[in-house]
Structure formats: structure tokens, C-alpha cells
């Protein structure tokens, strides 16, 4: 584990190192002429070879004592104007002003790469961020993943590319080597990530103190490149860096500075920049702030978010993978800690907080990952759907979440919806009442083509076998009640146990209506009523026989005082069941022939035919029956089979004989379409104030 030295300790070491006389040191022939004489390429390469040889003798500068000894050796080399400690690293400045950083990069002996730190960290998280909601997402689709490290280190960009692929957010991802030419070509990036060595520190010269921050590139220092990049080196757009790469032996590579960023690089609006390098956010070094500020300033609208480490880091691989996985809701697995069910995407602040529970975002000596943003509110890199509600009166879908300012589009099962309102926290659209685009996977897409997480709008068609027996007149058939809902479990924060939402229960007097165009009932009407009684010594027979009939009635939204089919439902807490609070199937205006036969002593039989209109119905509740009919929902979102029946006393006619009215319902297993799956990321609903 690295030991972080205090500023005063470093100062003493630097002063002491200059005074050390090193016997047997390898003297480099100084350049001829005055101190501002340009060093020839051959002379500079000779200096580099001597530095490599001395470094190899000193265990590749892994230990503090080795670096102190190396610094004292640098003091004997006339090619250098000044030298010293830059944080844990060393620096030297050639007499012609070119800068060399000697970067400390310890390697894990067992697995290669930077040593990992596991477990939970006691370090308190601090970050420069606000607590609001989203300001906007990046305005382009371009993602550049740069790798600057050699074979000795984990090639992290391949894993990150897989995470972007799993997320399927629509970003166009390119993996690139961190060469000078590739970095010069950076332009319009939505996400810029670089995994490389970072060197930073104070440079003390006779003319004053200067700061530097530089990022290692993949390019070795050679004669040809020194000539090619002569102007950039002289102007300190590029410096030299000495670090491990393919083996423990150190190499000299070129490194880019903040002046390089200012001169050559640019980024897209609201871009996201991740410096996975040591010291990228070291607040103790002014040069680091300059580097960060120049990167942010090179965003098209000077609005950007930059993430980096506060010092030397040895916990970068899983941290960055976890970080992008949670921002994107990729649930890529592998070395990433997955949740069950999968996570939806989250914005930046909760992702940072959750990293601590995984022992991520921290490194030895209290070093941590942090960020700076110039966005006025919170940061995200894709639209996020948190919850949805469907209004069956208008077939309008309200989607709550985090969205860009500019209006994009909404699709349901790949069918475009008609957007009626758009804001950063909510989108409303009209979707078809039935057919394609009425249910299925809902996606919100930014105007640049960046897609949100997928959330299903689920459909149940509750198929009820119903029957009523009104003293012998029988109405029976099948009623389909179509219901649409977002029933996915949701989280208020990353990693908590998901719960289903709880909707208000309006029963027994009211409830939610079913989907009108998708609900109907078929019926068959048969049978007759028959009764016999004695009245004042006469025998009276009464019968009623409606015309047998089959047909269909359609669901009607209230307006008609006697709708042919109407029903309402309510959800139980956490949507564990559906409560059918009202149903009426009403077949009206059926021709009915009634007949009265009266037989009295000493009189001829009297037959009285009557033609009238009859209404057959199945209904709940009734004057005699209240409550609710409950459909239980299984964990796989199927409605479990069940039945319901009720018989009540129901007299009819003038005989006043005891009669009955019996109703029954029966349903088999009801399998929904587009139900949530284990791969649907859990999300959370917003409270009344608009917060999560």
C-alpha cells in the first residue's frame, strides 16, 4: 500500500536530495553552449537511456527510498535545469525547458495491473455536485474509450464497451489507443473516457513555481517522434513521462498537458469526461484544476461533467465498470455486482453513493473518485423511465423520470406515440387504444437518438365465464375486461428491495375504468320463468319467455344511464391483487312473451298474453351483495384461477312466491402480455413534489 507524504516531508526530501553527492553516478555530457541551447535529439535520447538504466538499478523506482536516490542522481545530471518531487512522483526539467515526469505505478505481484482494494471504505464521500434533478444529457451519440496502458495493466476499455453494448442506449462507441494523433482528433464526444497514467505536481524553477498535469499516451519516445512533435514539446503541449507499461521496466512515453487540451481537443454539449488516471482530481495541485477546467471549457456549450481520482489510484477497474453500469442500467454482470431484479439507470449522485457499499471509488491513503460539473442540476447519460400511468379515458400514457430538455420521441412496442407534453421530469403521450403500440416495451428517446431503459406496459385480458339465473331465465357468456398497467417493482435508491407501487383504492363507490375498446362480452339468453299459485280460490299460472338470443355487448364509458357493459377495478396495496369493484352486463330490449292463465271454478280458463321488452343482466354489487371480487396476482404476474357465486332471494310476479337470483363467475389462469421479466430494471415512482 502506498504511503502518502505530507507537503513538508516532500519539501525536506527535495531539498535534501539536491545536496546528496552520489558517487559513481552516470554523468551525461551536457549540451554545448549556453543553458538555453537546444539539446540535440541524440543528446536527449542518451539522457533517457541513462535514466532507464539508473531506474532499473533502483527497482524501477517502486519504493520511496529508490526515488530519493534517483532524485539525488538527477542532481548530478547537467542536462537538467531543475528536479524534485511532484506529489509521490518525480519531475525534471531539461535546460531547454522540456518537462519529464517520473510516475510511480506499483503493480500487484499476483494479477498484474494496479493493486486492488476490497471491502467497505470508512472514507467519507465528498463530491462537488448539486442535489437537483437532470439538466440535460449529452447532445451527441459519440463515445470514445481510450486505453493508454500496456500489457502489464488490465485493458479496461473492452469491458466498458461491452457495458455500453449491453445497455443498448444508442451510443456509437469506439475503442481507441491513446496516441497523440487520436487525442488530437477528439471532437464532439458525448462520453470521453481515458484509462492511463496520470502525473501531476509543482515544478520549482529559478523563475518561479509552475504546476503540471499530464496524461500518458501509448507512444514511445523516439528520434522520429521527437522531431515530429518538436513544436508541441517546446510549447509544453506535450511532455515526457517515465512509467511502467508492458513490463515492470519503465519506458519513456509522450504525455499530453492542459495546453494540448486547449489547442487540439473539443467535446460535445453536456459531455461526460472520465479521467481514469492517477491524480486527475488532485486538489492540492493547481495544475490539475487547470487541466480539468480546460477540458470542461472545450465542451461546445462549456457544460460538462468531469470525473477523476484525487490521487494515486489502485482501484480503477471495477470502479469504472460499476460506475458506467449503474449510469447506463446495463446490468452487464461479470465483475459488476448485480442486483435482483436488475437495476434501472440512475443519475450521478446516487451512483457515487452506492459505490461505497461495494468498496469502490476509494483507493489507498484516502484517495477517492470525485467529480465536478458545470451543469446546473444533476447528471445522467441516458433518459431514465421511473414509472408510468395510463389514463383509459383518453388512452394517454404519463411517463415519469429524468429526460432531456429537448423533445424527443416515445415508442410503445416500436410504434411511435403522439407526444402531448414534454419536460425534464415527465412526458405525456397518446397511444393507440388497442392493437400494435397499445402495450409493450416503452422507450423514451432523445432528439439525438439516445434511448432510455425499457419499461413494459403490461396487458391483462381478464376472461370471465359468467352466468345469471333469474328464476329460470338464464344469461351466460364470456366477458373480456382489458386492463393496462405498469406493474414493475421499483426502487427509491440503488440496491434496496424493490416494491410495487400502491395506487389509491376508490372502492366501494368508484375505481379505475378498463380499456374500453378492448373490453366486451358475448352472451346467450335462454329459459323462462314459471310460477303457480292459488288466489281467491282460483289457480293462477304465470310464465315469462324472452326470445332466445345470442350477441355481443361492448364496454361503454359512463354517460349512458344503462350502459350495456361497464366495470371498474381497484388495486390492492403493492398491486398484489385486482379488486373488481363493479360490473354490469346489461342486455336490453329483448322481446318477451308473458302469459297469465287463470282457472276458477265454474268458469272457463282465461288466457292473457302480454308482449313486453325484457332486460337481462349480470351485476355486482347488488342491493343484497357488496364488497369486491378479487383476482390474485402471482409473482410471475399471472392471475390465479378462481370463482365467485352468490344467490339471493328474488320474488317476481303477483304470486309472491319465493324465488331466487343466482350469479356465478369463473376464471382460469390469466397470462398477461408484456409482463416484467428478471431483465427489466427496477425503477422508482416520484413523490408529489417531483422528487424520487
C-alpha positions in Angstrom: 0.0 0.0 0.0 1.3 3.4 -0.9 2.3 5.9 1.8 1.2 9.5 1.2 3.7 12.0 2.4 2.9 15.4 3.8 3.9 18.6 1.8 6.5 19.4 4.4 8.1 15.9 4.2 8.3 16.2 0.5 9.9 19.6 0.7 12.6 18.3 3.1 13.2 15.3 0.8 13.5 17.6 -2.2 16.0 19.9 -0.5 18.0 17.0 0.9 18.2 15.2 -2.4 19.8 18.2 -4.1 22.6 18.1 -1.5 23.3 14.4 -1.8 26.5 13.6 -3.6 26.2 10.3 -5.5 29.4 8.5 -6.1 29.7 6.6 -9.3 26.8 8.4 -10.9 26.3 8.2 -14.6 27.2 11.6 -15.9 25.6 12.8 -19.1 27.6 15.1 -21.3 25.9 18.4 -21.1 24.9 20.2 -24.3 27.4 22.6 -25.6 26.9 26.3 -25.4 24.6 28.3 -23.0 21.8 26.9 -20.9 19.2 27.9 -23.4 20.9 25.9 -26.1 18.6 23.4 -27.7 19.5 19.9 -26.8 20.0 17.7 -29.8 17.8 14.6 -30.3 20.8 12.4 -29.9 21.8 14.0 -26.6 18.3 13.8 -25.2 17.9 10.1 -26.1 21.2 9.5 -24.4 19.8 11.1 -21.2 16.7 8.9 -21.5 18.8 5.8 -21.8 20.9 6.7 -18.8 17.6 7.4 -16.8 16.3 4.0 -17.7 19.5 2.2 -16.7 19.6 4.0 -13.3 15.9 3.3 -12.7 16.4 -0.4 -13.4 19.2 -0.4 -10.8 16.7 1.2 -8.3 13.9 -1.4 -8.6 12.1 0.7 -11.3 11.6 3.4 -8.7 8.9 1.5 -6.8 10.0 2.4 -3.3 10.3 5.9 -1.7 14.0 5.3 -0.9 14.6 4.3 -4.5 13.0 7.6 -5.7 15.0 9.6 -3.3 18.2 8.0 -4.5 17.1 8.6 -8.1 16.4 12.2 -7.4 19.9 12.7 -6.0 21.3 11.1 -9.2 19.2 13.6 -11.2 21.0 16.4 -9.3 24.3 15.3 -10.9 23.0 15.5 -14.5 23.8 18.8 -16.2 21.2 18.2 -18.9 18.5 19.1 -16.3 17.8 22.6 -15.1 15.7 21.6 -12.1 14.2 18.5 -10.5 12.2 17.4 -7.4 9.2 15.6 -6.1 5.8 16.1 -7.7 3.5 14.5 -5.2 4.7 10.9 -5.0 6.2 11.3 -8.4 9.4 13.0 -9.6 10.0 15.6 -12.2 12.9 17.0 -14.1 13.2 19.9 -16.5 15.7 19.9 -19.3 17.8 23.0 -19.7 15.7 23.8 -22.8 12.5 23.8 -20.8 11.1 20.4 -21.7 9.5 18.6 -18.8 9.9 14.9 -17.7 7.6 13.3 -15.2 8.8 10.1 -13.5 5.5 8.4 -12.4 5.1 5.9 -9.7 3.0 3.0 -10.8 3.2 0.0 -8.4 2.0 -3.3 -9.8 0.1 -6.1 -8.0 2.5 -9.1 -7.9 -0.2 -11.7 -8.4 -2.6 -10.5 -11.0 -0.8 -7.6 -12.7 -2.1 -4.1 -13.0 -2.7 -1.7 -10.2 -3.3 -3.4 -6.8 -6.9 -3.7 -5.8 -8.5 -2.6 -2.6 -11.6 -4.6 -1.4 -14.2 -4.2 1.3 -16.0 -1.1 2.5 -14.2 2.1 2.9 -14.5 4.3 6.0 -13.6 7.3 3.9 -16.4 9.8 3.8 -17.6 10.6 0.3 -17.2 14.2 -0.8 -18.1 15.5 -4.3 -18.7 18.8 -6.0 -22.3 18.3 -7.1 -25.7 19.7 -6.7 -28.8 18.0 -5.4 -31.3 18.8 -8.1 -32.6 16.8 -11.0 -31.4 16.5 -14.5 -30.2 19.5 -16.5 -29.7 17.5 -19.7 -28.0 14.5 -21.3 -25.1 14.7 -23.8 -26.1 16.1 -27.2 -24.2 13.6 -29.4 -24.0 9.8 -29.7 -20.2 9.6 -29.8 -18.4 7.7 -27.1 -14.6 7.4 -27.2 -12.9 4.9 -24.9 -9.2 5.5 -24.9 -6.6 3.0 -23.5 -3.1 4.3 -22.8 -1.8 1.4 -20.7 0.3 -1.5 -21.8 0.1 -5.3 -21.3 1.0 -5.1 -17.7 -2.3 -3.5 -16.9 -5.9 -4.6 -17.4 -7.3 -3.3 -20.7 -10.5 -1.8 -19.2 -11.9 -0.2 -22.3 -13.0 -3.6 -23.8 -15.1 -4.3 -20.7 -16.6 -0.8 -20.8 -17.5 -1.2 -24.5 -19.4 -4.4 -23.5 -21.3 -2.4 -20.9 -22.4 0.2 -23.4 -23.4 -2.6 -25.8 -25.5 -4.4 -23.0 -27.2 -1.1 -22.2 -28.3 -0.6 -25.9 -28.8 3.1 -25.3 -27.9 4.1 -28.9 -24.4 5.4 -28.3 -21.8 4.9 -31.0 -18.8 3.5 -29.2 -15.2 3.5 -30.4 -12.3 1.9 -28.7 -9.0 3.8 -29.4 -5.4 3.7 -28.5 -4.3 6.9 -26.6 -2.0 8.1 -29.3 -1.2 11.8 -29.8 -2.9 11.8 -33.2 -6.0 10.1 -31.9 -6.2 12.5 -29.0 -5.8 15.5 -31.3 -8.8 14.2 -33.2 -11.1 14.2 -30.2 -14.2 16.3 -31.3 -17.8 16.2 -30.4 -17.7 13.4 -27.9 -20.7 12.7 -25.7 -18.6 10.5 -23.4 -14.8 10.7 -23.2 -13.0 8.0 -21.2 -9.3 7.5 -20.9 -7.5 4.8 -18.8 -3.9 5.7 -18.5 -1.1 7.0 -16.2 -1.5 10.5 -14.8 1.3 12.6 -13.4 0.9 15.9 -11.7 2.8 18.3 -9.4 4.6 21.5 -8.7 7.6 22.3 -10.8 10.1 24.5 -9.0 12.5 26.6 -11.1 14.6 29.6 -10.5 12.0 31.7 -12.4 9.2 30.6 -10.1 6.8 27.7 -9.3 4.7 26.1 -12.0 2.1 23.3 -12.0 1.6 20.5 -14.4 -0.9 17.7 -15.1 -0.2 15.2 -17.9 -1.8 12.0 -19.3 0.4 9.3 -20.6 0.0 8.2 -24.3 0.8 4.9 -25.9 3.6 6.4 -27.9 7.2 5.6 -27.0 9.7 8.5 -27.2 11.8 8.1 -30.4 14.1 10.2 -32.5 11.5 10.5 -35.3 8.6 11.5 -33.0 10.8 14.0 -31.1 11.3 15.7 -34.5 7.6 15.3 -35.4 6.3 16.8 -32.1 9.1 19.4 -31.7 6.8 22.4 -31.5 4.3 20.8 -29.1 7.2 19.7 -26.8 8.8 23.1 -26.8 5.4 24.8 -26.1 4.7 22.2 -23.4 1.6 20.9 -25.1 3.4 17.6 -24.7 5.9 16.4 -22.1 7.8 13.3 -21.4 6.6 10.6 -18.9 8.5 7.7 -17.4 6.4 4.8 -16.2 5.7 1.0 -16.4 3.9 -0.3 -19.4 4.3 -3.8 -20.9 6.7 -4.9 -18.1 7.8 -3.6 -14.7 10.7 -1.9 -16.5 9.8 1.7 -17.1 9.6 3.4 -20.5 9.6 7.0 -21.7 6.3 7.9 -23.5 4.8 11.2 -24.6 2.1 12.7 -22.4 -0.4 15.5 -23.1 -0.9 18.6 -20.9 -3.7 21.0 -20.4 -2.3 23.2 -23.2 -2.7 20.2 -25.5 -6.4 20.0 -24.5 -6.8 23.7 -25.1 -5.1 23.6 -28.5 -6.5 20.4 -30.1 -9.4 18.8 -28.3 -13.1 19.5 -28.1 -16.2 17.8 -26.8 -20.0 17.8 -27.4 -22.6 19.7 -25.4 -23.2 18.4 -21.8 -20.4 15.9 -22.3 -19.2 13.4 -19.7 -15.4 13.1 -19.2 -13.9 10.3 -17.1 -10.1 10.5 -16.3 -9.3 7.0 -15.1 -5.7 8.1 -14.2 -3.8 8.9 -11.0 -4.1 12.5 -9.8 -6.8 13.6 -12.3 -8.6 15.4 -9.4 -5.8 16.1 -7.1 -7.0 19.3 -5.4 -3.6 20.0 -3.9 -2.0 20.7 -7.2 -3.2 23.9 -9.0 -2.2 22.4 -12.4 -4.9 19.7 -12.0 -7.6 22.4 -11.7 -6.3 24.0 -14.9 -6.4 20.7 -16.7 -10.0 20.0 -15.6 -11.2 23.5 -16.3 -9.7 23.4 -19.8 -11.4 20.1 -20.6 -14.8 21.4 -19.4 -14.3 24.6 -21.3 -13.8 22.7 -24.5 -17.3 21.3 -24.4 -19.4 23.0 -27.2 -21.5 24.9 -24.6 -18.9 24.8 -21.8 -21.3 22.5 -19.9 -19.7 19.2 -18.9 -19.1 16.8 -16.1 -15.6 15.6 -15.3 -14.8 12.6 -13.0 -11.3 11.8 -11.7 -9.2 10.5 -8.8 -7.9 12.7 -6.0 -4.5 11.0 -6.0 -2.7 7.8 -7.0 -5.3 5.1 -7.5 -5.2 1.3 -7.4 -8.9 0.5 -7.6 -9.8 1.6 -11.1 -11.1 -1.4 -13.0 -14.2 -2.5 -11.1 -14.9 1.1 -10.1 -15.3 2.4 -13.7 -17.2 -0.8 -14.7 -19.6 -0.4 -11.8 -19.9 3.3 -12.4 -20.9 3.1 -16.1 -23.1 0.0 -15.5 -25.2 1.9 -12.9 -25.3 5.1 -15.0 -26.5 3.1 -18.0 -28.5 0.4 -16.3 -26.7 -2.2 -18.3 -26.6 -5.0 -15.8 -23.7 -6.4 -17.6 -22.7 -8.9 -14.9 -19.2 -10.3 -14.8 -17.2 -8.4 -12.2 -20.1 -6.0 -11.7 -22.3 -6.5 -8.6 -25.7 -7.3 -10.0 -29.0 -6.7 -8.2 -32.1 -8.9 -8.4 -34.1 -7.7 -10.1 -31.9 -5.7 -12.4 -31.2 -2.1 -11.8 -32.6 0.7 -13.9 -30.2 3.5 -14.8 -29.5 6.1 -12.1 -28.2 9.6 -12.2 -24.7 10.5 -11.0 -25.2 11.3 -7.3 -26.8 8.0 -6.2 -24.3 6.1 -8.3 -21.4 7.7 -6.4 -23.1 7.0 -3.1 -23.7 3.3 -4.0 -20.0 2.8 -5.0 -19.1 3.0 -1.3 -21.2 0.0 -0.4 -19.1 -2.0 -2.9 -15.8 -0.8 -1.6 -15.3 1.1 -4.9 -14.4 4.7 -5.7 -11.7 4.7 -3.0 -8.0 3.8 -3.0 -5.1 3.6 -0.6 -4.4 6.6 1.6 -7.9 8.1 1.4 -7.8 8.7 -2.3 -11.3 8.7 -3.9 -13.1 9.2 -7.1 -15.0 12.5 -7.3 -16.4 14.9 -9.9 -17.1 18.4 -11.0 -20.0 19.5 -13.1 -21.0 22.8 -14.7 -24.5 21.5 -15.3 -26.9 23.5 -13.1 -28.7 20.4 -11.9 -28.0 16.6 -11.9 -26.1 14.5 -14.4 -27.1 11.5 -16.5 -26.1 9.9 -19.7 -29.4 8.5 -20.9 -33.1 9.2 -20.4 -34.5 7.3 -17.4 -38.0 6.0 -17.1 -39.0 5.7 -13.4 -42.8 4.9 -13.6 -45.8 5.1 -15.9 -49.5 5.6 -15.6 -52.2 5.0 -18.3 -55.4 7.1 -18.4 -58.0 4.9 -20.2 -60.4 7.8 -20.7 -58.0 9.3 -23.2 -55.5 6.5 -23.8 -52.8 8.9 -22.6 -49.6 7.5 -21.1 -47.8 9.6 -18.5 -44.1 8.7 -18.0 -42.2 10.0 -15.0 -38.4 10.0 -14.8 -35.4 12.0 -16.0 -35.4 13.3 -19.5 -33.6 15.9 -21.7 -35.0 19.3 -22.2 -35.3 19.0 -26.0 -38.4 17.0 -27.0 -37.6 13.6 -28.4 -40.0 10.7 -29.0 -41.8 7.9 -27.3 -42.3 4.4 -28.7 -44.5 1.6 -27.4 -43.5 -1.8 -28.9 -41.6 0.2 -31.6 -44.7 2.2 -32.6 -44.4 6.0 -32.3 -46.7 7.7 -29.8 -48.1 11.2 -30.1 -46.3 13.4 -27.6 -48.6 16.0 -26.0 -46.2 17.4 -23.3 -42.5 17.1 -22.5 -40.5 18.2 -19.5 -37.3 17.0 -17.8 -39.3 15.1 -15.3 -42.3 13.9 -17.2 -43.6 13.1 -20.7 -47.2 12.6 -21.7 -48.3 11.0 -25.0 -51.3 9.4 -26.7 -51.1 5.8 -27.6 -53.4 3.5 -29.6 -56.3 2.1 -27.5 -55.9 -1.4 -28.9 -53.6 -3.2 -31.4 -49.9 -2.6 -32.0 -48.5 0.2 -30.0 -51.1 0.0 -27.3 -49.0 -2.2 -24.9 -45.4 -3.4 -24.8 -42.0 -2.0 -24.3 -42.0 1.7 -23.7 -38.8 3.7 -24.6 -38.2 7.4 -24.4 -35.6 8.6 -27.0 -33.7 11.9 -27.0 -33.7 14.0 -30.1 -30.1 12.8 -30.7 -31.3 9.2 -30.6 -30.2 8.1 -27.1 -32.7 5.6 -25.7 -34.0 5.2 -22.2 -34.3 2.0 -20.2 -37.1 -0.3 -21.4 -40.2 -0.4 -19.2 -43.1 -2.7 -20.2 -46.7 -1.5 -20.3 -48.4 -4.8 -19.3 -51.8 -6.0 -20.6 -54.2 -8.4 -18.9 -57.4 -9.6 -20.6 -59.4 -10.9 -17.7 -61.6 -13.6 -19.3 -64.7 -14.2 -17.1 -67.1 -17.1 -17.6 -70.3 -15.5 -16.2 -73.8 -16.7 -15.6 -77.0 -15.4 -14.0 -80.2 -17.4 -13.4 -83.2 -15.1 -12.7 -85.9 -17.7 -11.6 -85.2 -19.7 -14.8 -84.2 -17.1 -17.3 -80.6 -17.6 -17.9 -77.9 -15.2 -19.2 -74.5 -16.7 -19.7 -71.4 -16.0 -21.7 -67.8 -14.8 -21.6 -66.7 -11.3 -20.6 -63.3 -9.9 -21.5 -62.1 -7.0 -19.4 -58.8 -5.5 -20.7 -56.5 -3.8 -18.3 -53.2 -1.9 -19.0 -50.7 -1.0 -16.2 -47.1 -0.5 -15.3 -46.7 -3.1 -12.5 -42.9 -3.4 -12.3 -41.3 -3.3 -8.9 -39.4 -0.2 -8.3 -36.5 1.1 -6.1 -36.1 4.5 -4.4 -32.4 4.0 -4.3 -29.8 1.6 -5.8 -29.8 -1.8 -4.2 -32.8 -1.5 -1.9 -35.6 -4.2 -2.0 -37.9 -3.3 -4.9 -41.6 -2.8 -4.1 -44.6 -2.5 -6.4 -46.5 0.8 -6.3 -49.6 1.4 -4.3 -52.5 3.1 -6.1 -55.4 4.8 -4.3 -58.3 2.5 -3.6 -61.6 4.2 -4.6 -63.8 1.3 -3.7 -66.6 0.6 -3.0 -68.1 3.7 -4.7 -65.6 4.1 -7.6 -62.4 2.9 -9.2 -60.3 2.8 -12.4 -62.1 2.0 -15.7 -61.0 -0.8 -18.0 -59.8 -0.3 -21.6 -63.0 0.4 -23.5 -62.2 -0.8 -27.0 -60.6 -3.9 -25.7 -63.4 -5.0 -23.4 -66.6 -6.7 -24.5 -68.9 -9.6 -23.6 -70.7 -12.3 -25.6 -73.9 -13.6 -24.2 -76.6 -16.3 -24.7 -80.1 -15.7 -23.4 -82.4 -18.7 -22.8 -85.1 -20.1 -20.4 -88.3 -19.0 -18.9 -89.9 -18.0 -15.6 -92.8 -20.1 -14.4 -94.9 -19.9 -11.2 -98.2 -21.3 -10.0 -100.3 -20.1 -7.1 -103.9 -20.1 -5.7 -105.7 -16.7 -5.4 -109.2 -16.4 -4.0 -109.9 -20.0 -5.0 -108.6 -19.7 -8.5 -105.5 -21.4 -9.9 -103.1 -18.9 -11.5 -100.2 -19.8 -13.8 -97.7 -17.1 -14.8 -94.8 -17.6 -17.3 -92.3 -15.3 -19.0 -90.3 -16.4 -22.0 -87.8 -14.0 -23.6 -86.9 -14.6 -27.2 -83.7 -16.7 -27.2 -80.8 -14.6 -28.3 -77.0 -14.6 -28.7 -74.9 -11.4 -29.2 -72.2 -9.1 -28.1 -72.2 -6.0 -25.9 -69.3 -3.5 -25.8 -67.8 -1.6 -22.9 -69.1 1.9 -22.6 -67.6 4.7 -20.6 -70.3 6.2 -18.3 -72.6 8.6 -20.0 -75.4 6.2 -20.9 -77.6 5.6 -17.8 -77.8 1.9 -18.7 -74.5 1.0 -20.4 -74.5 -2.5 -22.0 -71.2 -3.3 -20.3 -69.3 -1.4 -17.7 -66.9 -2.4 -15.0 -64.4 -0.7 -12.6 -61.4 -2.1 -10.6 -59.1 -1.0 -7.8 -55.6 -2.2 -6.9 -54.8 -3.7 -3.6 -51.6 -2.4 -1.8 -48.5 -3.1 -3.9 -50.6 -4.3 -6.8 -50.8 -7.8 -5.3 -54.4 -8.3 -6.5 -57.1 -6.6 -8.6 -60.4 -5.9 -6.9 -63.4 -5.9 -9.3 -65.5 -3.3 -7.5 -68.3 -3.0 -10.1 -69.5 -4.9 -13.2 -72.7 -4.7 -15.1 -73.6 -6.7 -18.3 -77.0 -5.5 -19.5 -78.8 -7.0 -22.4 -81.8 -4.7 -23.1 -85.0 -4.6 -25.2 -85.4 -8.4 -25.6 -88.9 -9.3 -26.9 -90.6 -11.3 -24.2 -93.9 -13.1 -24.2 -95.6 -13.3 -20.9 -98.8 -15.4 -20.3 -101.3 -15.5 -17.4 -103.6 -18.5 -17.2 -106.5 -18.2 -14.6 -108.7 -21.3 -13.8 -111.6 -20.6 -11.5 -114.5 -23.0 -10.6 -117.5 -22.8 -12.8 -115.6 -20.5 -15.2 -113.8 -21.0 -18.5 -110.0 -20.8 -18.4 -108.8 -17.3 -19.1 -105.6 -16.9 -21.0 -104.0 -13.4 -21.1 -100.9 -12.9 -23.4 -98.7 -10.0 -22.8 -95.8 -8.7 -25.0 -93.2 -6.6 -23.4 -89.5 -5.7 -23.5 -87.1 -7.5 -21.2 -83.7 -6.7 -19.8 -81.4 -9.5 -18.7 -78.4 -8.6 -16.7 -75.4 -9.8 -14.7 -74.4 -7.3 -12.0 -72.2 -6.7 -9.0 -72.7 -5.3 -6.4 -76.4 -5.5 -5.8 -78.7 -4.4 -3.0 -78.1 -7.7 -1.3 -74.3 -8.2 -2.1 -71.4 -5.8 -1.7 -67.6 -6.0 -1.3 -65.3 -6.9 -4.1 -64.4 -9.8 -6.4 -60.7 -10.4 -6.0 -58.2 -11.6 -8.7 -55.0 -12.7 -7.0 -51.7 -11.9 -8.9 -48.9 -14.5 -8.7 -45.2 -13.5 -8.5 -45.0 -14.2 -12.3 -47.8 -11.7 -12.9 -50.3 -14.4 -13.9 -53.8 -14.0 -12.4 -54.6 -17.1 -10.4 -57.7 -19.1 -11.3 -60.8 -18.6 -9.1 -64.6 -18.4 -8.9 -67.3 -16.5 -7.2 -71.0 -17.1 -6.7 -73.9 -15.6 -4.9 -77.6 -16.5 -4.6 -80.2 -14.1 -3.2 -83.9 -14.2 -2.7 -85.8 -12.6 -5.6 -89.6 -12.8 -5.9 -91.4 -12.0 -9.1 -95.0 -11.6 -10.4 -98.1 -11.3 -8.3 -97.9 -14.8 -6.8 -95.3 -13.5 -4.3 -93.7 -17.0 -4.3 -90.2 -17.3 -3.0 -87.8 -17.1 -5.9 -84.0 -16.6 -6.4 -81.4 -14.8 -8.4 -78.1 -16.7 -8.7 -74.9 -15.3 -10.2 -71.6 -17.1 -10.8 -68.2 -16.1 -12.1 -65.3 -18.5 -13.0 -61.9 -17.7 -14.5 -58.9 -19.8 -15.4 -55.3 -18.7 -15.2 -54.8 -15.4 -17.0 -51.4 -14.8 -18.5 -50.5 -11.2 -19.3 -48.7 -9.9 -22.3 -45.5 -7.9 -21.9 -45.2 -8.6 -18.2 -42.0 -7.5 -16.4 -39.1 -10.0 -16.5 -36.0 -10.6 -14.5 -34.2 -8.4 -17.0 -36.4 -5.4 -16.6 -34.5 -2.8 -14.5 -36.3 -1.8 -11.3 -37.1 1.9 -11.1 -38.9 4.2 -8.7 -42.0 6.4 -8.7 -41.8 10.1 -8.0 -43.4 11.7 -4.9 -45.9 14.5 -5.1 -43.1 17.1 -5.0 -41.5 15.7 -8.1 -38.6 14.1 -6.2 -37.7 10.4 -6.2 
